[in-house]
Amino acid sequence: MKSIIVLGAQWGDEGKGKIVDIYSEFADMIVRSTGGNNAGHTLVVKGEKFIFHLIPSGILHPGKKCIIANGVVIDPKVLLMEIDRLKERGYLKDDAQLKIGLLANIILPYHILLDKAREEKLGSRKIGTTARGIGPCYEDKIARVGIRACDLLRPDTFAEKLRANLEAKNFLLKNYFGGEEVPFQPTCDEYLAYGERLKTHLIDTSLFINEEIARGAKVLFEGAQGTLLDIDHGTYPFVTSSNTTAGGACTGSGVGPTKIGGVIGVSKAYATRVGGGPFPTELFDEEGQKIRDRGNEYGSTTGRPRRCGWFDAPVVRYANRLNGLAGVALTKLDVLSGLPSVKVCVAYEIDGVRREQVPLSLTEFEAAKPVYEKVEGWKEDISSAREFGDLPKAARKYVQVIEEVTAVEVSLVSVGPDRNQTIVRRNPFRA
């Protein structure tokens, strides 16, 4: 395949950063197309830990072109911090390696303040936002009052747009939420300075990506969050503010779907979720805590403990339906080692009726009771396995059960956090 999309097949936090890093070796370009710094992609290379919120995970591979496309909402302060940290650690030696879409919308201080104020006001009904300003920024984008990266290069245009937005946002912050206002001049000066630092990276990314594809480049599109958090198809309102599906990768990057060769869905060998919303297989017992601790299930962006549960096959089947998955990259299989048995949710029971598919009604999803298939566990440490045959029989059986109940091939199995702790059964770039 010339170009592939890697995205989350559950509720996010599936381990996409590591998978993108692995496949980046075979790609010429890595494109981040949606979301913002609410994403947190963690990878470990030779024992060294990296966390990326905006920059594509492929940046650690020398010579790879990395793109932050128009569909991403960018906090320039966070982005510049990531750039500086990478350079301090010996990466991103050439600014030309990272390109940023001129049409990407910019997160401003009032977006973050509004995000926090709204969540606080919701109280027990809160969504579980990361409070990074992502939602309010996307709202402005849809309302056609957003400020884009290209505006940072035109001081008069930026000042005019900022002043108009502050008039409305400050009124809301002060009079409805009873909070602080955002000052005009310091904000204007701060963000124009960001634009000055970023201008060497800003280009027409859609044109650049399409020209590179025409030249034969292999492109890897890096998804953010997970399919079940998609604004149109996820567990609304407990979703993110962007399209996390394969279609979102196309619209966010400005690349037509006919140029995509395949889609890889990333899924944990169990399930996790952050924030509110339905989660039928959630565990509240010692076993759930064991998975959380062994899997280090604490958010890389917020530090919040993730809700943990058994693998949910209807969710991955749903992700397959929405994205047309060519394969699943199964992560953190090693976390399940030592458990006497593991479970796979194969269906739900809702109002006494067995349901094979994810219910679209939030009320029904919250009422869903998992129907489990139990699989024998394994005691062996599998972190050194590099071939599928190296896994214990029970672990191989578990993977095979997942393939059967999701009807999707498991093309990769991760058995540890490091880049080399991986079993590649089929490489999509060589398929």
N, C-alpha and C positions, 0 to 999 in steps of 0.2 A: 504494500500500500504506500502511496506517495505521501498522504497526509492523514493523520488520525486525530480524534478528539479523545482526551482522557477526562472523565468526569465522575462525580460521586453518584453511586447507585443507591445510597441510603439517605441519612439525614445530615450529611457532611461529616468532616473529621475522619474520613475513611482511610487516610494515608496516601492521598493523591500526590503529595510532595515527593515522596520516595519513588512512586511509580513514574512520575514525570521525569525525575532525575535519571532513572534507569533507562527509559526510552529515549531520553535526550541524546544519548550517545549515538543513536542511529538517525537523528533528525538534524536538519540544518538550521531550523528556526523554531523557537518556542514562543507561543503567543498566549498571553493572558487576555481574555476577551470580555469578562463580566465580573461583577462584584467589586469589592473595595478592600480596605484593610481590615474588614471583618473576617477575612480569610486568614488562616494561619497554617502554612504548609511547612511541616517539620521534616528534616532529613538529617541523617548521620552519615558522614563520609570519613572513613578511617578514624572513627571514634570522635570526630569533631561534629558538634551539633550546630545546625543552622535553622533559623526560623524566618520564613519569608511571608510578608503580608501583602505585598504588591508586586515585587519583582518576580518574574517567572523562575521556577525552581531550576530550570536548565542553565542559569547563569553561572553555575559552578563548573560547567564544561567549557574549556577554552575554545574560542573561535565560534561559538554558537551565537547566532543573532537572537536577541530576546526582545519581545514586543509587548508593550502595554497598550492595548487597542482602545478604540473609541468607546466601547461599551463599559469600560471600567470607570468607576468614580474614584478620583484620586485626591488623597490628602497629601499635598506637596511636602508638608513638614515631615510626615512619616516616610514618604518616598525618599527624600533627601537623607534622612537618617539611615535608611537601608543602604543607599548608595555609599555613604561615608563609611559605614561599618564594613561593607564588602571590600572597599579599597584599603581599609586598614588591615584586613586579613589577606591581602594580596590578590584579590579578584577585581574584575571590572577595570582592568588597566587601560582599556581603550573605551572611551565614551561612546564610540560608534557601535559597540556591542549592544547597547540598550537604546531602543527607540520608543517614543511615547506619542500616542495619537493626539493630534491638534484639536480634535473634537471631543476628547474626553472631558466629562464634567468634573469640576473642582469642588471638593468639600471645604467649606469655610467654617469659622468658629460658631456661627449661629446655627449651623446644621447640627453640630455636636451638642450645643446647649439645648436645642429643641428636642433632640433625641432623648437626652437624659430627663428633661422636664416632663415629657409625655409619658415615659416609662414610670416615673415616680407617681404621676397623677393616676395612672391605671391601678396602682396598688396591687392587690391580689390577682387582678386580671392582666398583669403585664405579659408582654410577648416573650421577653427574654432577649431583647436586643443587646448587641455588644456595646451600644452607646457610642459608636464611632462616627455617627452622622450619616450613615449610609442611606437609610430610608428617607430622611428629609432631603438629601441631595438628589436622589432619584425622583422624589416628588417635584422638586423644582425643575428637573429635566423634563418631566411629563407636562408640567404646567407652562413650559417654555419660558421660564425666567432664570434658568440655570446659567452659571458662568463656566465657560469652557477654557481649556488650556490655552487655546489661541488668544483668548482675551487677555491673558497675563502678559502677552507681548505687545499689547497696545494700551499704554497707561491711561489715555483719555477714555477709551471704551470701557476698560476695567473699572475705572473710578465711577463712571456714569452708572454702570450696572450694579456695582456694589452699593452706591448711595441709594438707588431705588429699592434694592432688596432690603437694605438695613431699615429703611423707613417702615416696611411692613413687618419684618422679623422682630425688630426691637419693640414695636408696639405690642406684638403678641407675647414676647418674652417678659416684658414689664407688666402689662395690664392683665394678662390672662394667667400666666404662670407665676407672676410675682418674683421674677428672677432678674439677673443682671443684663444690661444692654451691652451690645458690641460696639466699640468706638469706631468711627469711620477712618480717621487718618492713620492711626497705628496699624490697623488691619490692612489698609490700602498699601502702605509702605512695605509691610511685612510680605504680602503676597506678590507684589511686583518684584521684590528681591528674590523670591522663590522662582518666579518666571525667568529672571535673569540667569539664575543658576541652571535652570532646566532647558533653556532655549536650544542648546546644542543637541538635545535628545528629541525635540519636537518635530514631527514630520507627518505627512499624509500616510498613515500606517496601512490603510486599506490598499492604496496604490502600491506601496512597497511590498506588501505580502503577495498580492496578486502578480506583480512583476516577477517576484522570486519563484512563485509556483510555475509561472510560464517558462522560466529558465530550467525547471526540473527540480527545484528545491523540495526537500521533504519537510513538512511542517507538522509540528505537534501543538495542538490547541489545548491549553491547560484550564480545566474547569475550576470553579470555586463553589464552596458549599456542596449541597447534594440535591439529587432529583426531587426528593420529597420536600425540599424547601423552595421549589420553584414557585414564583408568584402566581402563575396561572394553573399549575397542576399539583402543587404541594398541599400540605395540611393547613390551608388558609384559615385564620389569619396568622398562624404560627409558622411563618415563612420568611424568607428574605425578600428584598425588594427588586430582584432581578430574575431573569430567566436562566436557570442553572442547567437546562437541558441542552441537547445538541443543537437545537435551533437557535438558542441564545448565543452559542459560540459563533455561528454564522453571522447573525445580525450584529453582534458586538464587535466582530473583527472586520466586517465588510467583505466577507468571502462567500461566494455562492455555494450551496449544498452539493452541487455536482462536482466540486473540487475536493470533497472529503471522501477518503477511501474507506474509513471505518471508525467505529466508536468503541472504546474500551471503558467499561464501568468498573469503578473501584469499590470494593465492598470488604468490610471487616468479616472475619470468620464468626463474629457475633454481631451485635448491633449496639449503637450508642446514639444518644441524642442530647443536645444542650437546649435549655430553656423549656418553655411550656409546649403543650400539644400532645396528641395521642401517641402512645408507644406501647402497643399490646403485649410485647414480650418482656417488658421491663421487670427486672429482678430487684427485690427489696430486702433480700436475705444475705446471709454470709457469702453465698456463692457469687452474688452480684458484686459485693464489695471486693471479693478476691479478684474477680475479673478487672474491676476498676483499678486496683492497686498494681496488679501484675502488668496490665496494659498501660499504666500511667495515664489513665483517662481523665486528664485535667486539661482544660482548654489552653492552647498555645497563644491565643489572643487575649482571653479573659482570665485564665487560671481557674475557671469554675469547674467543679467536678461534673463529669458527664454522667448522664443516666445510662445504665448498662442493662442489656438483655440478651436473649438468645437470638440467633440468626432468624430473620423474618423473610421467608421465601416469597410471599405475595408482594412485599415491597420491591424486591429485586426483579420479580416478574413485571411489575408495573414500570420500573426503570427501563427494562428491556423493551416494553411496548412503546414507551415515549421516545426512546433514544435509538432503537434498533441496534442493540449491542452485538458486536462481533465476538466479544469475550469479556470475562470478568477477571480482574486482578484481585485475588483474595489476600488480604493482609492480616497480620497478627495471628496466624494459626498457632504460633508458639505459645500464645497467652493461654490457650486452652489445655496445654499439656499438664498432666497431673490430676485432671478431673476424672472421677470414676465413670461419668457418662456426660454426654452433651446432647442438647436438644436443638431441633430445627422446627420452626413454625411452618407448617405446610398449608394451613388454611385458618380461617377464623370461624367462630360461632357467634352469630349476632341474632338476638331474640330467638334462640333455639334453632336457627337455620345455619347450615354450613355454607360459608362463602369463600370462594377460591380467590377472589380479586380484592384489591384494596377498595374499601368503600369511599365514595366521594363525599358523603355527608360527614361532617366533623362529628356530629352527635353519634352516628353509627360507628365511626372509627374509634371514638373514645369508649364505646360500649363493647368493642370487639374482644372476644376471648380467644387466645391462641389455641390452635389444635396442633399438638406436637408429635413429632416422630423422634424417638429416642435412639441415639447412636452410641455405641461403646466408646469410652474414652481411651486415652493412651498415657502411659507414665513417662515415656522417654523424653529426654531433652532433644528437640528437633532443630535447634538453632544452627547446627553445623551441616544440615542437609542441603545439598546443592542439586540433586536430581530427585525427580518424583519418587523413584524407586528407593531412595534413601529414607523416606518417611516410614514410620511404623505402619503396619497393615491397617490398624484402626484409623489412623490419621488419613490414609489414602481413601479409606471407605467414606470418611466424613466428607472429603472433597467430592467424591463421586456422588454422594447423596445430594449435595448442593447442586451439582450439575443436573441431576435428574429432576429435582423439584423446581428449579428455575428455568430449565431448558436452555441454559447458556453454558458454553464451554468455560472452564476455569483455565485461562491461558497463562497465568502467573500465580505463584504462591510465595508470599513473604513469610519468613520464619525468624525474623529479627529486625531491629531498627536500622542496621547498617546496610549500605548499598549492596554489599556482597552476600548478605543473608537472604538470598532470593533464588527461587526455582523458576526459571523461564521455560514454560512448556511450549509456547508458540509466540514468536516475536511478530507483532502486527506489521512492522515495517518490512519484514521479509516474507510475509504471507503471499 
